[in-house]
Amino acid sequence: MLFYQREVNKKGKIKEYNPQLINDFELIKANHGDFFVQMQESFWMIDAERLNFTYGSKTIKFGIQLNDKEAETVFKELKKELKKY
């Protein structure tokens, strides 16, 4: 199982995802020259997800406030783990 928790002040609900039902796992590339991307990456924004996957009919986004290197590292590690299923 893949567990994900969006935490604020050490509180948040843990969501579980069956790796066998995860599809289209991808890295969201940021266009750093775009004004809206720069705004979204600001420290006060909480919706700048860098990764997503399809789970059933829903698109699940995660990886808030990751820089390019961090997003790539998380992507590679999760991709490697998901191949096991």
Residue pairs with C-beta under 8 A, 6 or more apart in sequence:
1 16
1 17
1 18
1 19
2 16
2 17
2 18
2 19
2 22
2 78
3 14
3 15
3 16
3 17
4 14
4 15
4 17
4 60
4 62
5 12
5 13
5 14
5 15
6 12
6 13
6 62
6 64
17 55
17 60
19 81
19 82
19 84
19 85
20 85
21 55
21 56
22 53
22 54
22 55
22 82
23 53
23 54
23 55
24 52
24 53
24 54
25 51
25 52
25 53
25 75
25 78
25 79
25 82
26 51
26 52
26 53
26 75
27 50
27 51
27 71
27 72
27 75
28 49
28 50
28 51
28 52
28 61
28 63
28 71
30 37
30 41
30 50
30 68
31 37
32 38
39 45
40 47
40 48
41 48
41 65
43 65
46 64
46 65
47 64
48 64
48 65
49 61
49 62
49 63
49 64
50 63
50 64
50 66
50 70
50 71
50 74
51 61
51 62
51 63
51 66
51 71
51 74
51 75
51 78
52 59
52 60
52 61
52 62
53 59
53 60
54 60
63 70
63 71
63 74
66 74
